[in-house]
Amino acid sequence: MFGSYVAKVFSAHLIKDSMIDLSIIIVNYNVKEFLLNLFDSIRISAKDISTEIIVVDNASDDGSVEILREKFPNVKLIANKLNVGFGSANNQAMKIAVGKYFLLINPDTIVREDTFSKMIEFFEKTSQVGIAGCKVLNPDGTLQLACRRSFPGPWTSFTKVIGLSKLFPKSRAFARYNLTYLNENQTYEVDAVSGAFLMIRKDVYEKVGGFDEQFFMYGEDLDLCYRVQKSNYKVYYVHTTEIIHYKGESTKRSSIDETKVFYNAMHLFVRKHLSSSFLVESILQLAILFRKLIAFANVFKLSIISIVVDFFIFSGAVFLAEKIYANQHWTGFPAFALPWIYFVPALFQIFISAIGGAYKKNSFSILRTFFSLLYGLVFLSALTYFFKQFAFSRAVVLITYGLALAAFLLWRIALKVIFKMGLETDIRKSRTLIVASEIKAEELAAKLKSTFTRLYQVVGLIGLTRKNVGGSIGNFKILGAVDNIKKIIADEKIDKVIFSSDDLSFNQMFAVVAECQGENVEFLVAGKKSDYLVGKSAITMLDDIPLLKVQYNISSYLHRASKRSFDLVLSFLILFLVYPFIYLFQKFASEKNKFSQFILETPSVIAAKKSFVGPQESSYHGELYVGKKGLTGFWFIENLSQSDKEEMKKLDIFYAKNQNIWLDLEILGKTISKMFFRM
């Protein structure tokens, strides 16, 4: 354990304060799992360096403080009762740090084995350097642009806000903020480096002081770099070593408005150092508004698409209804109503649909859209009784709603079926590779199989050497070794790669991540005891969560009502169109095939004893309702052993949690395909 390692360092060397090479300072806020992963990489990187580790916890409530006190008693811990911000917390640590160099590093990072030694070597050889940062990578191996920056002057701020820096990343004129026109594989002087990894000499800190605590989060690193340069020291970006930064993990666990805080910090920096002007303030305030609009549009993009498309469709339906109904007795809308008559009813319908819940954030709701149109028809028809001057033609209203109903439903169905947009869940399992030793691989695979919160399909294993390639561990085949993992990822269409931190060095992990840039695969690191995964966007806990604390779709009244309606409609269609023929056919057939058995079970669906889609054996797992027994389900379309009760249970729970009409349709489609093409 890393705690015992730290104890050995302190006891064996009996280090005096003045002899410590590096003070490693970490500000933690609710990212316990990432912090533990960082400690693993620090242990390796610091093996030949005298270090002290100071963790400042900003009032975490995820058990960070408790686990630090239990497992790492020799780490210097400052446990704040309130979140005092990034700069203030680092200042607390730097006041008690005694190393020759201070390293400020985020907890959601992983360092290479040579990171500390390379950075200290650079400081020793470059006397004028006051602050330096290394290359910072995203989890997919791409450069994190914030690791080398320019100060946000008026022109630099303008080009970033407007987006010119993204449009022209190789232009010195437009790409100054993130310096994307410079080669990331060279070392050079820059204006500023990222606070995610910032190394500073102790004597420079004592001369210029720590962070300005006016900056709560963001901007404090820019400010410190600026003051260091004003004191005749230089700031460098060092390319010879690198870290991975899982950016933004702490902010995901807080209620902080990240965009507003970021641009307010830029505004404070400009006002403090670059003599603020009305122009710069306007640019930064515009940036805050612009970024908020983009963020809102990204989160609610499906709702916005639905509203815009519905508005134009409904307006078009009014126009077409007028032309369709126009005759010698009614020649169309009067001039005083034009062009508003085409748009105002559309706005009314959009408003009614919004109230009716038709515009959902993550899906296109067919049922709510249907009922919203019915409500709209009633509302607009009733409205004409109060505004007689607009009661032009009830026939036009009926034609309009007939056209709108067809169009509204058709475009939603098309996007769901053809483009897979607006589906409430993605049932496709994540195709996963495990990179680990034999013992660890089997343990990880078992953990992944036991979790039902997310479906993983373990495609195979990657061995640490080539000697076992082609063999198997349990039910999983060893597909290759680390040195040919890129080819396997491409050939097997892999979504996720899980490393065991017990078996691979962080250098090996970095090498794989770097090699696989552009493969659109997510890399995760399994922590100690394999009870959590650290990935680019979240922590995935592999232990089963308490079943009764989860809200399942199958328990929702709306989902159960729509499922029952679907069962009845499909049952009566089968009963009148297919059932008689299958019934007669079976009278003369020697044995029943699966399709015939399926059709002949239809009366049990009408009687509400079964559903078309559901679990195979039981409607309950303990006290948890998972739906009526199904004529088909995941248990039928998935190629698994009927004796594998744990896997069956997991699939039943997954279905109950994510049940909707579109999932039922997809399962039915795969069922028919399997019956006819794999019998």
N, C-alpha and C positions, 0 to 999 in steps of 0.2 A: 504493500500500500504506500501511497505517496506520503501519508503522515509519518510512517516509520522512516521513510527515506529522509524527510526533512529533519527528523530527530537525529538520525545518524550524522547528517551534515553538521548540525549544531554541536553535537557531543564529541564527535571524532576530531573535528578540526579546532574546536574551542576558539572559534573565530572572534576576533575583536572587531568592534564596529568599523574601525578604519580599514580593515582588511577585506571587507565585503566588496566584491566586484559589482554586483547588480542587485538593486532593489526592484522586485517585480510587484507592481501595484495594480490591483484589479478592483474595479467598482462593479458590484453585483446588484442586480435587481430582478429577482424572480426567474433566474435562468440556471437553476441548480444543476440540471443535467449537462448543460453546456460547460459549466464551471468544472464539473468533475472530468469531463473530456479534456478540457484545457490542462488540468493538472496532470493528466497522463502524459501529454506531450511536453509539458514543462519538465517533468521528471527526467525525460530522456535528453532534452536540449540542455539542461543545466547540470549534467552529470560531472563535468570537469570544471565547473565555475562555482565560485562561492557566491551564494545568493541568500536573500531573505525575501519572503513573500508576505505582502500586506494586502488583505482583502477588506474593503470597506463595503458593508452591506447597507443599501439604502432602503431599509424597512421592508425587506422581502417577507412574503407570507407563504412561501412554498416550501419551507423547511430548510432553506439554505443555511441559516445560522446554526441550526441544530446539527446538521450533518457536518459542518465545518468544525464545530466544537468536539464532536464525537470522533471523527476520523482524522482530522488534521489539527491536533492540539498545538503544534509548533508554528502554525501559520498565525501571524499577527492579525487579529480580527478586530475591526471597529464596527460595531453593530449600531447603526443609527435608528432612532425611533421614528424619524420622518425621512421622506425622500428629499434630500437637500440638493439634489442635482449632481451632474457629472463633475463639473469643475470644483465645487465645494468639497465633494467627497475625495477627489484626488488630492486636493490641498491638505485635507486631514492626514492622508497617508504620507505625503511628501514632507510634512513637518516632523515626522518621526523616522523617516527613512534614513539609512546611514551608508548606503552603497556609494561607490564612486560614480555609478551611472544609475539613473532612474528609468525604468521601462514602464510606461503606462499602456496597459493592454486590456482590451475588452474581454469579458468572460466567454462570449460566443465566438471564439477563435480557436485555431489549432496551429501550433508552431512546428517548424521543421527541426530535425535534430541539430542542425548547424546554425539555427537562427541567432541564438544568443552569442555564440562565438564569432560569427561573421560580423555582427553589428559592433561588438566590442572591438574587434580587429579594425574595423573601419574608423571608429573613433580614435583609436590609438595612432593610426597612420595619418589622420586628417586633423591637424591641431586646431584649425579655424572653425570646425563644425561645432555648433551648440546644440542643435536638434537634428535628428535623422529618423526617417521611417523607411521600412522595407517595402517590397512589392506585396500588395494585398490582393488576394484572389477571391472571386466569388466561388460558391460551391461547384459551379460547372467549369471552373478553371479559367474563366475570363478575368481580365484585370478589373478591380474595383476602382472606379475613376477617382474617388475621393482621396486616394492615397497620395496624390500629388496635385497641388492646386495653385492657382494664383489668387491674389486678394481681390475681393469683389468691388472694384472701382465702377464708375458709371457705365463705361463701355462694356466691361466684362459682364456686369450684371445684366445689361440690356441684351447682349447676345445670348446669354444663358436663358433668360426669361422668354424671349421671343422664339427660341429654338434654333437660332442660327448655328449654335455650337454643335447641335446634333446633325443638322443638314450638311455642315461643312467641317467634319471632325479633323481634317488634315490642314485646315487653314489657320495660320498664325493670327490672322486678324479676328476670326470668329470663334476659335476654339481655345481661348486663353484660360478660361476658368478651370477646366480639367486637363489642359495641356495634352490633348489627344493627338496633336501633331508631332509630339516627341516620341521617340522609340522607348517602349516600356522596358526593353532589355539593355538599357544603359543607365549609368549612375550620373546624376547631375544636380546642380543647385536649383531649388524651387522656392516659391514664396512660402508654401505651407505643406505640411503632411497631415495625415488623419490622426485624430485622437484614439482611433481603434488600435494603433500601434505607434507610439511616440516615445522615442528615447532621448533623454536629455542629460547632460553632464550635471552633477550635483553642484559644482561651483557656479555654473551658469544659472541654475535655479536660485541659488543663494543671492546672485547678483540682481536678477530681474524679478524674482518672486514667482509665485505660482499662477494659477488661473484667476482671471477676473471673475468674481462670483456674481456679477451682474448677469452673466450668461448662465442660464439654468441648464441648457442642453443645446449643443451645436454652437459653433462660432468661437467657443473658448480656445480651441486649438489654433484657429486662425489668429486670434488675438495674441496668444502666447508666442507664436512664431514671429509675428510682426514685432513684438517688443524685444525678442531675442536678436532679431536682425538690427534693430535700432541700437542695440548694445554692441554692435560690431562683430557678431557671430553669424555663421551661415547655417542655412537649413538645407538638408540634402535628402534626395530620394535615392535609395540604395537598391539596386536590382539583383544583387548576388544571392539573396535569400528571400524567402516568402512565407506568408501565413495564409490560411483560409479564414475568411470572416463570414459568418452566417449573419448578415447584416439585419439590424432592426428587431432582434428577438426581444430585447427588453421593452421597446416601445409597443410591441404587440401585446404585452402583458400590462399595459397601463392605459389610462384614459387621456393621455396627452395628445393634443392636436399637433401632430408632428410637422405638418406643412406650415402651420402658423408659427410654431416655435422656431423652425428653421429660418424662415424669412425675417422674422423679428430679430433673430440673432444677427443676420446679415445687415439689417438696418442699424442695429446697435453698433456693429463693427464700423460701418461706414461713418456713422455720426461721430464715433469716438476718434477715428484715425484719419479719415479722408474728407473731413469737413463736409457734412451732409448738405444737400441742396434739395429744393422742391422736386427737381427732376428725378433724383435718385430715390427719394421717398416715394414718389408716384410710381416709379418702376417696380419697387419692391412690394408696395401694396397691391399693384396690379398683378404681380406674380402670385401673391397669396390667393387672390380671388380666382385667377386663372387655374392654378393647381387644384383648388377646391372644386372648381367646375369639372375639371378632368377626372378627379377622383370620384366625384358624384356620378358622372357619366359612365365611368368604368364599372362601378358597383351596380348601377341600375340600368345597364345598357339594354337588357332584354325588355324592361318596362318602357324605356324610351323608344326602342324600335317598335314595340307594339302600339304605343300611342300615336307615333308619327304615321305608321302604315295604316292603322285604323282610321285616322282622321282623313287621309286622302281617299281611302276606299269608300268611306261613308259619304264624303262630298261627291265622289264620282257616282255613287249609287243614287244620290238625289238627282244629279244631272241626267243620268240614264233613265231613271224612273219618269222624269218629266218628258223626255223624248218618246219613251215607250207609250205613255198614256195620252200624249197630245193627240187631239182629233178636232173635228169641226166644232164641237161644243166647248172644248177646253184647249186653248192654244198655248198654254204654258204659264209660268209665273209672271205676275204683273211687273212692270218696270221698277216700281218703287221698292220691290223686295230684292232686286238684284244688286250686287252679287251675293248679298248676305244670306240669302235663303240656302245657298249651297254650303255655307260654312258654319252658321250658328247651330243648326241641328246636329252637325257633327261634333261640335264642342259640347253640346248637351249630352250626347251619347258617350263621349269620352269621359265626362264627369260621372255619369251613371255607372259606367264600366269600372271606373276607379273605385267608386264607393262599394261596388259589388265584389271587389277583390280580383278583377280579371287581369290586372297588371301586376304580376308577381315578379319578385326580384330575380329568381333563379329558374323560372320555367314559364311556359305558355299554358295557361289554364283553359282547356276546351269547355269544361262544364260551366265554369263561372262566366265565360264569354257568352255562352248560349243563354243563360238566365239573365245576364245583364242586357242582352238585346231584347229579350221579352219584356223586361222592366222598362226599357227605353221606349219600346213600342207603346206600352200602356201610358207611360208618362207623356210622351209627345202627343198622343191621340187625345188624352185628357186636357192637355194644355190648350188645344185649339178651341175648347168650349169656353175658355176664359178670354182668349184673344181671337175673336171672330174674324178680325181683319187678316189673320194669317191662316185661317182655315181654308186653304186653297183646294185641296183634294185629298180625301182619305185614301183613295185608290193609290195615289202617288206615295203616301206614307207606307201602305202595305207593300207596294212593289219595292220601295227603297229598302225596307227591312228584309224582304225576301232576298234581294241581291246582297245586302250586307251580311246576312246570316251565312249564306253560301260562301262568300269571299272571306269573311273573318275566320270561319272554321277551316276552309281549304288551305289558306296560306299558313296557318299554324300547324295543321297536320303535315303539310309538305315539309316544313322546316324540321319537324320532329322526326318524320320517317326518313326523309332523304338526307338531310344534313345533320341529323342527330342534335339539333339545337333545342334548347328549352326543355330538355328532359330533366326530371327531378332527381334522377340518380344515374350514375354510370355503373352498370353492373359488370363491366369488363374488369377482370382481375388484373392487377399490376404484375406484369411478367418480371420476375425477380431472380437475380443471381446472388448467391451467397459466397463470399470470399473468406475462407476460414480454414482452420485445421479440422481434422475429421471429427473430433469430439465436439468442438464448438459449432461446426456446421450442423450437426445433428440436433444440438440443443436449440440453435436459432431456428431451424426449420420447424421444430416442434412448437416453439413459441409463436411463430408466424401462423402455424396451422390452428393454434388454439384461440387466436384472436378473431372475433367476428365483427369488430368495429370497422375493419377494412379488409378486403379480400386480397390476399397475395397468392399468386401462382408461382411457386418456386420451380423455375425451369430446370435448374441444375446448379452444380457447385463448381467453384473455381479452386483448384488445389494450390498449395503453396509451392509445390514442385511438380515436374512433369511425370514423375515415376508412377503416379496413380491415375493418370488421365485415361479415360475409358472404363475405369472401374466404377463402383457404386458405394455410396454410404447410405445404408437404409434403403429407402425407395428412390434416392436421388442419384443421378449419374454425374460423375466428374467430367465436365465438358472440356476443360482445358486448364492452363496455368495462367498466372498473372501476366506473363509476357505476351500472351495472345488474346487477352481479354477484349480488346477493341474489336477484333474480328468476330468474336462470339456475340458481343453486344449487337453488332450489325446483323449477323446471320439470324439470331434468335429474336430480334426485335424487342430487346430488353427495355423495360421502363425504369427499373430501379436496381442498383447494385448496393449490397449491404456488406460492409467490411467488419470484421471482428478486430477490435483494438487490442485484444489479447494476443493475436497471432501475427498481425502485420505491423511493421514500423510505419510511422507517419510519413517517412520519406517514400515508402512504397505506395502508400495511399495517394500522396501528392503526384507521384509519377503517373499513376493510372488516371487520375482526374485530368492532369495536363494532356495526356495522350488522347483522351476521349472527348476533347472539346468538339462541339458541334454535333455530337451523337444524340442530343436531346434525351439524356438519361439523368436521373437523379441519384446522387451518391449519398448514402447514409452510413453512419458509424454506430455500431452496437456498443453500448457502454458496458461497464463491468457487470457481471452476472447476467448480461443479455436481457435486462428488464426494461430497456428503453432504447430508442433509436434517435440519433441526432441527425437531422436532415436540413435542407436549405430553407425550409419554410416552417417547420414545426417539430415538436417532440411527439413521437408516437409511442405511447405506452403499450407494451405487449401483454401485460397482465389483463385478464378479463375484467371488465367493469361490472359493477352490480347491475343485474338485469332489470330489476324493478325500478331503477332510477332513470331509465331511458325512455323517451317518448317514441313510440312506434307508430308508423302510419296506420297499421292494421287496427289500432285501437281508436283511431279518429272516426267520429261519426260520419264526416263527409266522405272519407275513403271507403268506409264500410258500406255506406249507402250507394256510392257510385259503383263499387264492386258488385253489389247485389243486383243493381240495375243492369250492369253489363252481363252478368250471368243469366238473368232472365231473358234479355233481348237475344243473346246468342243461343240460349236453349230453345226458344220458340222458333228461331230461324232454322236450327238443326232439326227440330221436331217435325216441322212442316216440309222442309226441303230435302233432308238427307235421311232422317231416322227410318221412315217406312221402307226405303230401298235396302238399307243395311239390315233391317230386321228380317225382311224377306230373304235376302241373300244368305243370312246366317242359318235360315231354316234348312238350306240345302248344302251349306258348306260343312266340310268335315271337321274343321277347327276354326276358332276365332283368332283373327290377327289383332294386333295392338290397336289399329285404327278402329276396327269394328267394336272392340271392347270399350274404347273411348266414347264412341257415339252412343252405344247402348246404355252408357251410364248417365246420359242426359237427364232422364226423369229424376234421378237423385239430386241433381243440381236444382231442378225446378222445385223440388220438395225441400230445398234448403238444407239437405243432409250433407251435401258436399259443394265444393266450388270447382270451377274449371282449373284454377291454379291455386295451389296451397301445399301444405306439408303432406307427407305420405302416410304417416302412422298416427300422429296425435295432434290435436288442436292446442295442446298445452305442453309447455316445458316447465314443470313445477307449477307456479302460479302465473306464469307468463303466457298469455294468449298469443298464438302465432297464426291464427286463421283456421277456417274450416279445412278438413281434409280435401286434397286436390286430386283431380283426375290426372294432372301433371304438375310439374314444378321443377325446381332446381334438382331435386332428387332424381328426376327422369333425364333431364338434358345434360347433366354433368356426368362424366365418366368416372364414377366412384363406386366403391364396393358398398353393397347394401348393408354389410355388416359393420361398416365404419360409422358407428353411432355418433361419435363426436363430430365428425365432418357433417353428417346429416343435420345434427342439432345446430351447428354453426350456420349452415345454409338456410335452415328454417327461420332462424332469428334474423339473419340478414334480409330475407324476403319480407318478414313481418315489419322490420324497421323501414324498409324502402318501398313498400307496396304502393303501386299506382296502376292505372289502366294501361299505361304504355309499357310498363314492366310486364304486366300480364300478357299483353299482345306479343311482346318479344319472346316470352317463354312459350306461348302457344305456337308462334311461327317456327321456333326451333324444334318444338315437339313434332309438328307435322313433318318438317324436313327430316328429322331422325326416323320417324315411322316409315316414310316412303323410300328414303335413300340409304338407310342403314339396317333395314330389316333382314 
